[in-house]
Amino acid sequence: MNYAALMKDMLADADKAPAIFSPGPYWKPHADLMIGLVERHGIEKFRAIPDKALIAFATGNQFKPPASRALKLNDALRRLPVIGRFSDALARDVDIGYGRARSEANYKLHVVFALLQEIAPDLAELKESSVGNPPVFSIYERSFSEMFLLKLLEIALLRQHVDFENIKNVVEVGGSYGLVGEILRKRYPAIRYTLVDLAPVAGFAQYYLSNVFPGGVSGFGEKTDAAIHIRCAHQLPEIGDHFDLFINVASFQEMSAEQVAMYANFARTHSDIVYLNNNRKSGSNGLTTDDYARLLQPMERAASWNSTLHEGYQPVLFRMPGK
Ligand SMILES: C[S@@+](CC[C@H](N)C(=O)[O-])C[C@H]1O[C@@H](n2cnc3c(N)ncnc32)[C@H](O)[C@@H]1O
C-alpha cells in the first residue's frame, strides 16, 4: 500500500466535504508537511521522526534534538576556530538536556509501570507492537514506548469507572494513530473500535492498526466487516452505528467551538457513555468541561477524577440516564 497516495486521496476527498470537517487553523499547515515526511522517510518509522508535524498528533517525545535549522547552523559553526568552542559547548548542553529528559522519563515510566502492576496487572501484561519504530524504554526487561505506557495508565484509570466487559462498540474521535484501539482490542478482543481523525492523520492509524492486526482493519474507502474501522473526520455523517463508549482525549481542546459542538451532538445521539480528557479550559477555543457538559445534555456527569500526568487536564465521564 502506498500510504502517501492514500493520504492524498483522503485530503482530496476531505476538500469536497463541508468546511466544518476541515482541519482547524492549527492543523491545516501540518497536513501537507506530514505527507512530505512520509514521502521522504517512508511511513515505517513514523514514530521515530523528530518533526513537529508528526509529534503534534502525539507520536511522542523523541528524546533527541529535532533537526532544526538553528542546530544545523550550530553544528556547522563547530568547525570554526574560536567560535567553534562556544558552539561545541552549546551542542554539549543540548545533549545533556535531552539525556536528562530521557532519564527523567525512564524514572517516571518505572513509576507508571509499578502503579499499573498494582491497579491493572492484566494491562501491564500487554505487549506493545514496535510498528512505527518508537523510541523505547527497558522496564524490568520489557520494552515500552512512553506513549503506550501512558495510554495503558489512562485506560486503567478509566476502567475504574467503566465496566469494559459490557463495552462492545467504541468510537474514538481524534484517536491519532490508534494506541487506544491497540490496547482495547488486545485486552478485550470482543470490542469493535472505530477511529475518527483528520485526513491525513487517519492514514497513520490505517498503517499502524493494519500492521498490528493484519486483516483486521476496514480502512478508508473500504466497507468490510472488520473489528476496526478507520474513518476520516469528513466521513462522520456516514457512521450510523450506536456506540457503548465515545472517547476524546487531548483533541476537543484544539478544535473550533463549532467542531466540538458537532462531535458532542454526534456523541449524545450515537453513544451511551462519553469519556473526555481535555484541558479544563481550552487555550484555543475557550471551552471548559462545563461547556462539554452543556453540549452533551441530556447526558449526565457520572464521574471525574484527577489526571495523574497533566494537572491541567480533566478526565470526565458522562452517561445517558439509565446507562
Ligand atoms: C494532541 S493529539 C491527541 C491524540 C490522542 N487522542 C492522544 O491522547 O494521544 C490530537 C488529535 O486530535 C485530532 N484532531 C484535531 N482536530 C480534529 C477534528 N476536527 N476531527 C477529528 N480529529 C481531530 C488530531 O489529528 C490528533 O490526532
The ligand as a MOL file (V3000), in Angstrom:
LIG
                    3D

  0  0  0     0  0            999 V3000
M  V30 BEGIN CTAB
M  V30 COUNTS 27 29 0 0 0
M  V30 BEGIN ATOM
M  V30 1 C -2.8190 16.0290 20.6070 0
M  V30 2 S -3.4540 14.7670 19.5840 0 CHG=1
M  V30 3 C -4.0530 13.6130 20.7920 0
M  V30 4 C -4.0590 12.2350 20.2360 0
M  V30 5 C -4.5930 11.1410 21.1640 0
M  V30 6 N -6.0170 11.3170 21.4380 0
M  V30 7 C -3.8100 11.0600 22.4450 0
M  V30 8 O -4.4110 11.1750 23.5180 0
M  V30 9 O -2.6100 10.8700 22.3960 0 CHG=-1
M  V30 10 C -4.9600 15.4940 18.9540 0
M  V30 11 C -5.6520 14.6140 17.9030 0
M  V30 12 O -6.9120 15.2310 17.5470 0
M  V30 13 C -7.0440 15.1510 16.1410 0
M  V30 14 N -7.9760 16.2050 15.6530 0
M  V30 15 C -7.8100 17.5490 15.6630 0
M  V30 16 N -8.8620 18.1650 15.1030 0
M  V30 17 C -9.7370 17.1740 14.7410 0
M  V30 18 C -11.0220 17.1650 14.1010 0
M  V30 19 N -11.6360 18.3080 13.7360 0
M  V30 20 N -11.6210 15.9640 13.8920 0
M  V30 21 C -11.0210 14.8030 14.2650 0
M  V30 22 N -9.8060 14.7470 14.8560 0
M  V30 23 C -9.1700 15.9290 15.0970 0
M  V30 24 C -5.6030 15.3500 15.6450 0
M  V30 25 O -5.4040 14.9600 14.3110 0
M  V30 26 C -4.8330 14.4830 16.6350 0
M  V30 27 O -4.7520 13.1400 16.2440 0
M  V30 END ATOM
M  V30 BEGIN BOND
M  V30 1 1 1 2
M  V30 2 1 2 3
M  V30 3 1 2 10
M  V30 4 1 3 4
M  V30 5 1 4 5
M  V30 6 1 5 6
M  V30 7 1 5 7
M  V30 8 2 7 8
M  V30 9 1 7 9
M  V30 10 1 10 11
M  V30 11 1 11 12
M  V30 12 1 11 26
M  V30 13 1 12 13
M  V30 14 1 13 14
M  V30 15 1 13 24
M  V30 16 1 14 15
M  V30 17 1 14 23
M  V30 18 2 15 16
M  V30 19 1 16 17
M  V30 20 1 17 18
M  V30 21 2 17 23
M  V30 22 1 18 19
M  V30 23 2 18 20
M  V30 24 1 20 21
M  V30 25 2 21 22
M  V30 26 1 22 23
M  V30 27 1 24 25
M  V30 28 1 24 26
M  V30 29 1 26 27
M  V30 END BOND
M  V30 END CTAB
M  END
